[in-house]
Amino acid sequence: SDGGIIVEDCLSLLLNLLRNNLSNQNFFRETSNIQRITPFFEMPAAEEEEEEVPPVWNVQKQNNILLMLELLQVLISPTNNPQSVTSCQKVMYTRGIYMRLMDLLLYPGLPPDIFAK
C-alpha cells in the first residue's frame, strides 16, 4: 500500500483491464496474481502504549488501498460468473486476504472512507 503515484496509476490500469472483462479476470486468477495481493494489505504492528497515537495515513496510501479494495470488489462482483466468483473467493480465503482485510478494519486511525469501502 506504500507507494507513489506510479503505484496508483498501475492499480488504475489493472482495474480498468479487469472491470467487466471476464477473460482478463480469469487470466488474472489463473496466473496466481490474486495471491500476490496479500502483502499489499500488510500493516505494521500497532505499538502497545498507553498514549497510542494513530499512524498517519497519507492521501497516496489511502488512494492505493481504495483502488486495491475496488479491484477485489471487481473480482467478486455479483455480476460475474458464479464459478469465477467462487474461485476468486476460495483463493482469497486460502491466501489470507480476508484476514488481512479484517486486520485493516481494526487498524488504529483507519480513515473513514477506507472503512466504508
N, CA, C and O atoms as CSV, one atom per row, in Angstrom:
chain,resi,resn,atom,element,x,y,z
A,1,SER,N,N,0.818,-1.205,0.000
A,1,SER,CA,C,0.000,0.000,0.000
A,1,SER,C,C,0.857,1.264,0.000
A,1,SER,O,O,0.404,2.343,-0.381
A,2,ASP,N,N,2.106,1.102,0.437
A,2,ASP,CA,C,3.008,2.241,0.370
A,2,ASP,C,C,3.542,2.333,-1.049
A,2,ASP,O,O,4.055,1.360,-1.601
A,3,GLY,N,N,3.418,3.469,-1.605
A,3,GLY,CA,C,3.891,3.673,-2.966
A,3,GLY,C,C,3.423,5.024,-3.447
A,3,GLY,O,O,2.581,5.665,-2.818
A,4,GLY,N,N,3.961,5.441,-4.538
A,4,GLY,CA,C,3.656,6.758,-5.052
A,4,GLY,C,C,2.572,6.736,-6.113
A,4,GLY,O,O,1.764,5.812,-6.202
A,5,ILE,N,N,2.589,7.768,-6.895
A,5,ILE,CA,C,1.595,7.952,-7.937
A,5,ILE,C,C,1.708,6.872,-9.009
A,5,ILE,O,O,0.719,6.548,-9.666
A,6,ILE,N,N,2.906,6.312,-9.192
A,6,ILE,CA,C,3.080,5.251,-10.189
A,6,ILE,C,C,2.318,4.001,-9.761
A,6,ILE,O,O,1.710,3.334,-10.598
A,7,VAL,N,N,2.341,3.676,-8.475
A,7,VAL,CA,C,1.569,2.542,-7.972
A,7,VAL,C,C,0.082,2.797,-8.197
A,7,VAL,O,O,-0.652,1.905,-8.622
A,8,GLU,N,N,-0.348,4.004,-7.915
A,8,GLU,CA,C,-1.751,4.352,-8.133
A,8,GLU,C,C,-2.133,4.202,-9.606
A,8,GLU,O,O,-3.195,3.664,-9.920
A,9,ASP,N,N,-1.277,4.673,-10.501
A,9,ASP,CA,C,-1.551,4.549,-11.934
A,9,ASP,C,C,-1.608,3.089,-12.373
A,9,ASP,O,O,-2.468,2.709,-13.168
A,10,CYS,N,N,-0.697,2.277,-11.857
A,10,CYS,CA,C,-0.698,0.851,-12.200
A,10,CYS,C,C,-1.967,0.157,-11.695
A,10,CYS,O,O,-2.548,-0.673,-12.394
A,11,LEU,N,N,-2.384,0.500,-10.492
A,11,LEU,CA,C,-3.618,-0.079,-9.961
A,11,LEU,C,C,-4.833,0.375,-10.774
A,11,LEU,O,O,-5.746,-0.412,-11.021
A,12,SER,N,N,-4.842,1.636,-11.185
A,12,SER,CA,C,-5.946,2.136,-12.021
A,12,SER,C,C,-5.984,1.404,-13.359
A,12,SER,O,O,-7.057,1.042,-13.843
A,13,LEU,N,N,-4.830,1.190,-13.946
A,13,LEU,CA,C,-4.753,0.464,-15.212
A,13,LEU,C,C,-5.241,-0.977,-15.035
A,13,LEU,O,O,-6.036,-1.469,-15.835
A,14,LEU,N,N,-4.768,-1.642,-13.997
A,14,LEU,CA,C,-5.183,-3.010,-13.724
A,14,LEU,C,C,-6.691,-3.085,-13.494
A,14,LEU,O,O,-7.358,-3.993,-13.990
A,15,LEU,N,N,-7.210,-2.146,-12.757
A,15,LEU,CA,C,-8.649,-2.097,-12.501
A,15,LEU,C,C,-9.431,-1.930,-13.796
A,15,LEU,O,O,-10.454,-2.588,-13.986
A,16,ASN,N,N,-8.971,-1.071,-14.680
A,16,ASN,CA,C,-9.641,-0.879,-15.965
A,16,ASN,C,C,-9.566,-2.126,-16.839
A,16,ASN,O,O,-10.498,-2.412,-17.591
A,17,LEU,N,N,-8.467,-2.867,-16.747
A,17,LEU,CA,C,-8.335,-4.097,-17.521
A,17,LEU,C,C,-9.260,-5.207,-17.013
A,17,LEU,O,O,-9.731,-6.034,-17.793
A,18,LEU,N,N,-9.512,-5.221,-15.716
A,18,LEU,CA,C,-10.317,-6.291,-15.119
A,18,LEU,C,C,-11.812,-5.991,-15.085
A,18,LEU,O,O,-12.632,-6.907,-15.139
A,19,ARG,N,N,-12.160,-4.732,-14.997
A,19,ARG,CA,C,-13.570,-4.365,-14.866
A,19,ARG,C,C,-14.367,-4.815,-16.100
A,19,ARG,O,O,-14.028,-4.473,-17.233
A,20,ASN,N,N,-15.425,-5.584,-15.853
A,20,ASN,CA,C,-16.350,-6.063,-16.892
A,20,ASN,C,C,-15.659,-6.874,-17.980
A,20,ASN,O,O,-16.115,-6.885,-19.123
A,21,ASN,N,N,-14.567,-7.553,-17.641
A,21,ASN,CA,C,-13.861,-8.364,-18.629
A,21,ASN,C,C,-13.525,-9.717,-18.000
A,21,ASN,O,O,-12.483,-9.881,-17.365
A,22,LEU,N,N,-14.422,-10.674,-18.189
A,22,LEU,CA,C,-14.275,-11.985,-17.568
A,22,LEU,C,C,-13.006,-12.699,-18.032
A,22,LEU,O,O,-12.361,-13.394,-17.246
A,23,SER,N,N,-12.653,-12.532,-19.281
A,23,SER,CA,C,-11.439,-13.167,-19.806
A,23,SER,C,C,-10.197,-12.680,-19.053
A,23,SER,O,O,-9.358,-13.487,-18.651
A,24,ASN,N,N,-10.082,-11.381,-18.865
A,24,ASN,CA,C,-8.940,-10.832,-18.127
A,24,ASN,C,C,-8.971,-11.252,-16.656
A,24,ASN,O,O,-7.928,-11.518,-16.059
A,25,GLN,N,N,-10.173,-11.309,-16.078
A,25,GLN,CA,C,-10.294,-11.732,-14.688
A,25,GLN,C,C,-9.851,-13.184,-14.525
A,25,GLN,O,O,-9.143,-13.516,-13.574
A,26,ASN,N,N,-10.268,-14.051,-15.455
A,26,ASN,CA,C,-9.847,-15.451,-15.397
A,26,ASN,C,C,-8.336,-15.571,-15.550
A,26,ASN,O,O,-7.697,-16.342,-14.835
A,27,PHE,N,N,-7.768,-14.815,-16.476
A,27,PHE,CA,C,-6.319,-14.832,-16.664
A,27,PHE,C,C,-5.611,-14.357,-15.400
A,27,PHE,O,O,-4.613,-14.946,-14.986
A,28,PHE,N,N,-6.117,-13.309,-14.798
A,28,PHE,CA,C,-5.542,-12.760,-13.564
A,28,PHE,C,C,-5.561,-13.822,-12.463
A,28,PHE,O,O,-4.575,-14.008,-11.750
A,29,ARG,N,N,-6.688,-14.513,-12.334
A,29,ARG,CA,C,-6.817,-15.547,-11.306
A,29,ARG,C,C,-5.934,-16.756,-11.630
A,29,ARG,O,O,-5.223,-17.252,-10.756
A,30,GLU,N,N,-5.973,-17.229,-12.868
A,30,GLU,CA,C,-5.264,-18.447,-13.250
A,30,GLU,C,C,-3.742,-18.285,-13.240
A,30,GLU,O,O,-3.019,-19.277,-13.139
A,31,THR,N,N,-3.258,-17.072,-13.342
A,31,THR,CA,C,-1.808,-16.837,-13.293
A,31,THR,C,C,-1.329,-16.485,-11.884
A,31,THR,O,O,-0.247,-15.927,-11.700
A,32,SER,N,N,-2.150,-16.820,-10.904
A,32,SER,CA,C,-1.807,-16.685,-9.482
A,32,SER,C,C,-1.548,-15.249,-9.046
A,32,SER,O,O,-0.752,-15.011,-8.138
A,33,ASN,N,N,-2.199,-14.309,-9.674
A,33,ASN,CA,C,-1.992,-12.914,-9.281
A,33,ASN,C,C,-2.796,-12.519,-8.054
A,33,ASN,O,O,-2.426,-11.575,-7.357
A,34,ILE,N,N,-3.881,-13.218,-7.777
A,34,ILE,CA,C,-4.661,-12.900,-6.573
A,34,ILE,C,C,-3.800,-13.133,-5.333
A,34,ILE,O,O,-3.869,-12.371,-4.368
A,35,GLN,N,N,-2.984,-14.197,-5.367
A,35,GLN,CA,C,-2.124,-14.490,-4.229
A,35,GLN,C,C,-1.146,-13.363,-3.945
A,35,GLN,O,O,-0.722,-13.180,-2.804
A,36,ARG,N,N,-0.793,-12.622,-4.952
A,36,ARG,CA,C,0.188,-11.544,-4.792
A,36,ARG,C,C,-0.406,-10.291,-4.145
A,36,ARG,O,O,0.318,-9.350,-3.819
A,37,ILE,N,N,-1.705,-10.286,-3.965
A,37,ILE,CA,C,-2.385,-9.139,-3.362
A,37,ILE,C,C,-2.184,-9.112,-1.851
A,37,ILE,O,O,-2.151,-8.040,-1.247
A,38,THR,N,N,-2.049,-10.282,-1.242
A,38,THR,CA,C,-2.000,-10.384,0.225
A,38,THR,C,C,-0.984,-9.429,0.863
A,38,THR,O,O,-1.350,-8.720,1.801
A,39,PRO,N,N,0.269,-9.374,0.402
A,39,PRO,CA,C,1.230,-8.463,1.051
A,39,PRO,C,C,0.848,-6.984,0.954
A,39,PRO,O,O,1.306,-6.168,1.753
A,40,PHE,N,N,0.019,-6.649,-0.015
A,40,PHE,CA,C,-0.391,-5.258,-0.181
A,40,PHE,C,C,-1.122,-4.744,1.057
A,40,PHE,O,O,-1.035,-3.563,1.394
A,41,PHE,N,N,-1.842,-5.638,1.731
A,41,PHE,CA,C,-2.643,-5.239,2.888
A,41,PHE,C,C,-1.931,-5.461,4.219
A,41,PHE,O,O,-2.556,-5.340,5.272
A,42,GLU,N,N,-0.639,-5.783,4.197
A,42,GLU,CA,C,0.106,-5.931,5.446
A,42,GLU,C,C,0.350,-4.562,6.054
A,42,GLU,O,O,0.818,-3.637,5.390
A,43,MET,N,N,0.024,-4.458,7.316
A,43,MET,CA,C,0.202,-3.198,8.037
A,43,MET,C,C,1.211,-3.417,9.148
A,43,MET,O,O,1.279,-4.506,9.719
A,44,PRO,N,N,1.997,-2.395,9.462
A,44,PRO,CA,C,2.939,-2.543,10.574
A,44,PRO,C,C,2.172,-2.775,11.873
A,44,PRO,O,O,1.066,-2.264,12.052
A,45,ALA,N,N,2.758,-3.538,12.760
A,45,ALA,CA,C,2.113,-3.830,14.035
A,45,ALA,C,C,1.901,-2.545,14.816
A,45,ALA,O,O,2.783,-1.690,14.895
A,46,ALA,N,N,0.718,-2.430,15.386
A,46,ALA,CA,C,0.410,-1.252,16.208
A,46,ALA,C,C,1.186,-1.370,17.526
A,46,ALA,O,O,1.218,-2.432,18.148
A,47,GLU,N,N,1.791,-0.294,17.927
A,47,GLU,CA,C,2.569,-0.267,19.166
A,47,GLU,C,C,1.614,-0.281,20.357
A,47,GLU,O,O,0.594,0.409,20.361
A,48,GLU,N,N,1.955,-1.067,21.353
A,48,GLU,CA,C,1.159,-1.130,22.576
A,48,GLU,C,C,1.665,-0.064,23.548
A,48,GLU,O,O,2.660,-0.272,24.242
A,49,GLU,N,N,0.987,1.055,23.593
A,49,GLU,CA,C,1.366,2.132,24.507
A,49,GLU,C,C,0.100,2.688,25.137
A,49,GLU,O,O,-0.995,2.562,24.590
A,50,GLU,N,N,0.274,3.303,26.295
A,50,GLU,CA,C,-0.881,3.893,26.950
A,50,GLU,C,C,-1.427,5.068,26.156
A,50,GLU,O,O,-2.639,5.208,25.993
A,51,GLU,N,N,-0.533,5.905,25.666
A,51,GLU,CA,C,-0.956,7.048,24.870
A,51,GLU,C,C,-0.687,6.741,23.403
A,51,GLU,O,O,0.263,7.240,22.799
A,52,GLU,N,N,-1.550,5.910,22.858
A,52,GLU,CA,C,-1.346,5.468,21.485
A,52,GLU,C,C,-1.708,6.580,20.500
A,52,GLU,O,O,-2.801,7.145,20.549
A,53,VAL,N,N,-0.784,6.872,19.625
A,53,VAL,CA,C,-1.014,7.863,18.581
A,53,VAL,C,C,-1.281,7.105,17.282
A,53,VAL,O,O,-0.433,6.332,16.837
A,54,PRO,N,N,-2.455,7.317,16.664
A,54,PRO,CA,C,-2.737,6.587,15.428
A,54,PRO,C,C,-1.743,6.945,14.334
A,54,PRO,O,O,-1.289,8.086,14.247
A,55,PRO,N,N,-1.401,5.957,13.490
A,55,PRO,CA,C,-0.468,6.236,12.402
A,55,PRO,C,C,-1.072,7.218,11.402
A,55,PRO,O,O,-2.291,7.338,11.275
A,56,VAL,N,N,-0.205,7.895,10.718
A,56,VAL,CA,C,-0.648,8.868,9.721
A,56,VAL,C,C,-0.936,8.136,8.417
A,56,VAL,O,O,-0.119,7.353,7.933
A,57,TRP,N,N,-2.094,8.401,7.869
A,57,TRP,CA,C,-2.493,7.822,6.585
A,57,TRP,C,C,-2.420,8.920,5.543
A,57,TRP,O,O,-3.333,9.739,5.434
A,58,ASN,N,N,-1.337,8.942,4.773
A,58,ASN,CA,C,-1.240,9.981,3.762
A,58,ASN,C,C,-2.226,9.697,2.632
A,58,ASN,O,O,-2.714,8.577,2.483
A,59,VAL,N,N,-2.506,10.712,1.851
A,59,VAL,CA,C,-3.505,10.628,0.788
A,59,VAL,C,C,-3.138,9.556,-0.227
A,59,VAL,O,O,-4.017,8.837,-0.702
A,60,GLN,N,N,-1.871,9.435,-0.565
A,60,GLN,CA,C,-1.443,8.449,-1.564
A,60,GLN,C,C,-1.708,7.028,-1.083
A,60,GLN,O,O,-2.187,6.188,-1.844
A,61,LYS,N,N,-1.397,6.766,0.174
A,61,LYS,CA,C,-1.635,5.437,0.737
A,61,LYS,C,C,-3.130,5.136,0.739
A,61,LYS,O,O,-3.535,4.016,0.425
A,62,GLN,N,N,-3.943,6.111,1.084
A,62,GLN,CA,C,-5.395,5.919,1.078
A,62,GLN,C,C,-5.893,5.601,-0.331
A,62,GLN,O,O,-6.703,4.693,-0.516
A,63,ASN,N,N,-5.409,6.347,-1.321
A,63,ASN,CA,C,-5.820,6.109,-2.709
A,63,ASN,C,C,-5.438,4.707,-3.167
A,63,ASN,O,O,-6.231,4.025,-3.816
A,64,ASN,N,N,-4.221,4.277,-2.830
A,64,ASN,CA,C,-3.755,2.957,-3.235
A,64,ASN,C,C,-4.604,1.850,-2.606
A,64,ASN,O,O,-4.972,0.886,-3.277
A,65,ILE,N,N,-4.907,1.991,-1.329
A,65,ILE,CA,C,-5.717,0.974,-0.657
A,65,ILE,C,C,-7.137,0.970,-1.227
A,65,ILE,O,O,-7.716,-0.095,-1.441
A,66,LEU,N,N,-7.695,2.148,-1.472
A,66,LEU,CA,C,-9.047,2.211,-2.046
A,66,LEU,C,C,-9.097,1.544,-3.423
A,66,LEU,O,O,-10.056,0.836,-3.734
A,67,LEU,N,N,-8.076,1.765,-4.242
A,67,LEU,CA,C,-8.040,1.134,-5.560
A,67,LEU,C,C,-7.910,-0.388,-5.443
A,67,LEU,O,O,-8.537,-1.121,-6.208
A,68,MET,N,N,-7.115,-0.858,-4.507
A,68,MET,CA,C,-6.964,-2.300,-4.341
A,68,MET,C,C,-8.256,-2.922,-3.808
A,68,MET,O,O,-8.616,-4.031,-4.202
A,69,LEU,N,N,-8.941,-2.229,-2.931
A,69,LEU,CA,C,-10.239,-2.725,-2.457
A,69,LEU,C,C,-11.247,-2.789,-3.605
A,69,LEU,O,O,-12.032,-3.732,-3.703
A,70,GLU,N,N,-11.215,-1.789,-4.457
A,70,GLU,CA,C,-12.096,-1.790,-5.620
A,70,GLU,C,C,-11.756,-2.951,-6.561
A,70,GLU,O,O,-12.647,-3.563,-7.149
A,71,LEU,N,N,-10.474,-3.243,-6.693
A,71,LEU,CA,C,-10.047,-4.368,-7.528
A,71,LEU,C,C,-10.605,-5.677,-6.969
A,71,LEU,O,O,-11.082,-6.521,-7.727
A,72,LEU,N,N,-10.549,-5.848,-5.650
A,72,LEU,CA,C,-11.123,-7.042,-5.044
A,72,LEU,C,C,-12.621,-7.115,-5.289
A,72,LEU,O,O,-13.158,-8.193,-5.541
A,73,GLN,N,N,-13.293,-5.982,-5.218
A,73,GLN,CA,C,-14.736,-5.945,-5.477
A,73,GLN,C,C,-15.048,-6.363,-6.912
A,73,GLN,O,O,-16.028,-7.066,-7.160
A,74,VAL,N,N,-14.222,-5.935,-7.845
A,74,VAL,CA,C,-14.431,-6.299,-9.249
A,74,VAL,C,C,-14.323,-7.817,-9.419
A,74,VAL,O,O,-15.097,-8.420,-10.162
A,75,LEU,N,N,-13.367,-8.423,-8.733
A,75,LEU,CA,C,-13.158,-9.864,-8.882
A,75,LEU,C,C,-14.286,-10.705,-8.300
A,75,LEU,O,O,-14.528,-11.817,-8.769
A,76,ILE,N,N,-14.980,-10.195,-7.287
A,76,ILE,CA,C,-16.054,-10.974,-6.661
A,76,ILE,C,C,-17.421,-10.306,-6.841
A,76,ILE,O,O,-18.336,-10.506,-6.043
A,77,SER,N,N,-17.535,-9.522,-7.888
A,77,SER,CA,C,-18.789,-8.828,-8.174
A,77,SER,C,C,-19.913,-9.833,-8.472
A,77,SER,O,O,-19.675,-10.832,-9.151
A,78,PRO,N,N,-21.126,-9.583,-7.978
A,78,PRO,CA,C,-22.241,-10.485,-8.257
A,78,PRO,C,C,-22.622,-10.533,-9.738
A,78,PRO,O,O,-23.342,-11.438,-10.159
A,79,THR,N,N,-22.154,-9.584,-10.517
A,79,THR,CA,C,-22.455,-9.602,-11.954
A,79,THR,C,C,-21.550,-10.571,-12.715
A,79,THR,O,O,-21.795,-10.856,-13.888
A,80,ASN,N,N,-20.500,-11.080,-12.053
A,80,ASN,CA,C,-19.588,-12.037,-12.683
A,80,ASN,C,C,-20.201,-13.432,-12.675
A,80,ASN,O,O,-21.188,-13.691,-11.986
A,81,ASN,N,N,-19.605,-14.311,-13.444
A,81,ASN,CA,C,-19.975,-15.714,-13.476
A,81,ASN,C,C,-19.835,-16.288,-12.062
A,81,ASN,O,O,-18.795,-16.103,-11.429
A,82,PRO,N,N,-20.871,-16.986,-11.551
A,82,PRO,CA,C,-20.786,-17.526,-10.184
A,82,PRO,C,C,-19.577,-18.432,-9.945
A,82,PRO,O,O,-19.008,-18.415,-8.853
A,83,GLN,N,N,-19.177,-19.215,-10.934
A,83,GLN,CA,C,-17.997,-20.072,-10.774
A,83,GLN,C,C,-16.732,-19.243,-10.595
A,83,GLN,O,O,-15.873,-19.578,-9.779
A,84,SER,N,N,-16.623,-18.174,-11.350
A,84,SER,CA,C,-15.459,-17.296,-11.254
A,84,SER,C,C,-15.406,-16.628,-9.886
A,84,SER,O,O,-14.343,-16.534,-9.272
A,85,VAL,N,N,-16.561,-16.166,-9.416
A,85,VAL,CA,C,-16.629,-15.524,-8.101
A,85,VAL,C,C,-16.214,-16.511,-7.015
A,85,VAL,O,O,-15.430,-16.172,-6.129
A,86,THR,N,N,-16.735,-17.721,-7.085
A,86,THR,CA,C,-16.403,-18.741,-6.090
A,86,THR,C,C,-14.911,-19.063,-6.106
A,86,THR,O,O,-14.290,-19.201,-5.052
A,87,SER,N,N,-14.341,-19.182,-7.299
A,87,SER,CA,C,-12.902,-19.453,-7.408
A,87,SER,C,C,-12.081,-18.336,-6.779
A,87,SER,O,O,-11.132,-18.591,-6.037
A,88,CYS,N,N,-12.453,-17.102,-7.080
A,88,CYS,CA,C,-11.730,-15.951,-6.504
A,88,CYS,C,C,-11.868,-15.918,-4.991
A,88,CYS,O,O,-10.899,-15.654,-4.279
A,89,GLN,N,N,-13.074,-16.186,-4.498
A,89,GLN,CA,C,-13.297,-16.175,-3.054
A,89,GLN,C,C,-12.474,-17.254,-2.360
A,89,GLN,O,O,-11.929,-17.020,-1.281
A,90,LYS,N,N,-12.383,-18.420,-2.961
A,90,LYS,CA,C,-11.590,-19.500,-2.364
A,90,LYS,C,C,-10.119,-19.117,-2.292
A,90,LYS,O,O,-9.468,-19.328,-1.269
A,91,VAL,N,N,-9.600,-18.557,-3.369
A,91,VAL,CA,C,-8.194,-18.147,-3.374
A,91,VAL,C,C,-7.962,-17.052,-2.336
A,91,VAL,O,O,-6.967,-17.082,-1.612
A,92,MET,N,N,-8.878,-16.087,-2.264
A,92,MET,CA,C,-8.728,-15.005,-1.288
A,92,MET,C,C,-8.751,-15.545,0.132
A,92,MET,O,O,-8.018,-15.068,0.998
A,93,TYR,N,N,-9.593,-16.539,0.368
A,93,TYR,CA,C,-9.668,-17.126,1.702
A,93,TYR,C,C,-8.398,-17.906,2.034
A,93,TYR,O,O,-7.812,-17.724,3.101
A,94,THR,N,N,-7.977,-18.779,1.112
A,94,THR,CA,C,-6.813,-19.623,1.406
A,94,THR,C,C,-5.524,-18.816,1.509
A,94,THR,O,O,-4.608,-19.219,2.226
A,95,ARG,N,N,-5.434,-17.709,0.824
A,95,ARG,CA,C,-4.227,-16.876,0.866
A,95,ARG,C,C,-4.262,-15.823,1.962
A,95,ARG,O,O,-3.330,-15.028,2.084
A,96,GLY,N,N,-5.319,-15.805,2.760
A,96,GLY,CA,C,-5.371,-14.923,3.915
A,96,GLY,C,C,-5.757,-13.482,3.621
A,96,GLY,O,O,-5.550,-12.602,4.456
A,97,ILE,N,N,-6.312,-13.237,2.449
A,97,ILE,CA,C,-6.694,-11.853,2.126
A,97,ILE,C,C,-7.814,-11.374,3.034
A,97,ILE,O,O,-7.807,-10.225,3.476
A,98,TYR,N,N,-8.781,-12.251,3.318
A,98,TYR,CA,C,-9.892,-11.839,4.188
A,98,TYR,C,C,-9.391,-11.500,5.592
A,98,TYR,O,O,-9.881,-10.556,6.212
A,99,MET,N,N,-8.422,-12.260,6.094
A,99,MET,CA,C,-7.863,-11.954,7.417
A,99,MET,C,C,-7.125,-10.619,7.397
A,99,MET,O,O,-7.214,-9.844,8.349
A,100,ARG,N,N,-6.403,-10.352,6.324
A,100,ARG,CA,C,-5.706,-9.067,6.201
A,100,ARG,C,C,-6.718,-7.918,6.177
A,100,ARG,O,O,-6.480,-6.860,6.758
A,101,LEU,N,N,-7.846,-8.138,5.499
A,101,LEU,CA,C,-8.873,-7.094,5.456
A,101,LEU,C,C,-9.483,-6.869,6.837
A,101,LEU,O,O,-9.788,-5.735,7.206
A,102,MET,N,N,-9.658,-7.942,7.593
A,102,MET,CA,C,-10.165,-7.793,8.964
A,102,MET,C,C,-9.154,-7.027,9.821
A,102,MET,O,O,-9.534,-6.163,10.611
A,103,ASP,N,N,-7.872,-7.347,9.662
A,103,ASP,CA,C,-6.826,-6.618,10.384
A,103,ASP,C,C,-6.849,-5.138,10.002
A,103,ASP,O,O,-6.679,-4.261,10.849
A,104,LEU,N,N,-7.061,-4.879,8.719
A,104,LEU,CA,C,-7.120,-3.499,8.237
A,104,LEU,C,C,-8.274,-2.753,8.893
A,104,LEU,O,O,-8.119,-1.599,9.293
A,105,LEU,N,N,-9.432,-3.402,9.007
A,105,LEU,CA,C,-10.590,-2.759,9.630
A,105,LEU,C,C,-10.340,-2.404,11.089
A,105,LEU,O,O,-10.904,-1.438,11.603
A,106,LEU,N,N,-9.505,-3.174,11.749
A,106,LEU,CA,C,-9.222,-2.943,13.165
A,106,LEU,C,C,-7.988,-2.088,13.400
A,106,LEU,O,O,-7.627,-1.817,14.545
A,107,TYR,N,N,-7.343,-1.664,12.328
A,107,TYR,CA,C,-6.113,-0.904,12.457
A,107,TYR,C,C,-6.402,0.490,13.018
A,107,TYR,O,O,-7.359,1.135,12.589
A,108,PRO,N,N,-5.593,0.967,13.970
A,108,PRO,CA,C,-5.842,2.274,14.579
A,108,PRO,C,C,-5.741,3.417,13.559
A,108,PRO,O,O,-4.848,3.444,12.712
A,109,GLY,N,N,-6.666,4.337,13.671
A,109,GLY,CA,C,-6.627,5.526,12.837
A,109,GLY,C,C,-7.050,5.313,11.394
A,109,GLY,O,O,-6.778,6.152,10.536
A,110,LEU,N,N,-7.719,4.189,11.117
A,110,LEU,CA,C,-8.169,3.907,9.756
A,110,LEU,C,C,-9.103,5.017,9.275
A,110,LEU,O,O,-10.092,5.322,9.941
A,111,PRO,N,N,-8.797,5.627,8.118
A,111,PRO,CA,C,-9.658,6.697,7.603
A,111,PRO,C,C,-11.068,6.164,7.297
A,111,PRO,O,O,-11.223,5.025,6.859
A,112,PRO,N,N,-12.082,6.989,7.529
A,112,PRO,CA,C,-13.471,6.559,7.341
A,112,PRO,C,C,-13.788,6.089,5.926
A,112,PRO,O,O,-14.578,5.160,5.759
A,113,ASP,N,N,-13.189,6.707,4.892
A,113,ASP,CA,C,-13.517,6.308,3.535
A,113,ASP,C,C,-13.019,4.891,3.222
A,113,ASP,O,O,-13.641,4.182,2.431
A,114,ILE,N,N,-11.903,4.473,3.835
A,114,ILE,CA,C,-11.425,3.097,3.664
A,114,ILE,C,C,-12.322,2.149,4.461
A,114,ILE,O,O,-12.675,1.071,3.983
A,115,PHE,N,N,-12.681,2.550,5.654
A,115,PHE,CA,C,-13.555,1.725,6.484
A,115,PHE,C,C,-14.899,1.484,5.784
A,115,PHE,O,O,-15.437,0.378,5.833
A,116,ALA,N,N,-15.424,2.497,5.150
A,116,ALA,CA,C,-16.725,2.397,4.484
A,116,ALA,C,C,-16.663,1.527,3.219
A,116,ALA,O,O,-17.654,0.897,2.849
A,117,LYS,N,N,-15.518,1.495,2.570
A,117,LYS,CA,C,-15.386,0.726,1.317
A,117,LYS,C,C,-15.457,-0.742,1.626
A,117,LYS,O,O,-15.368,-1.568,0.719
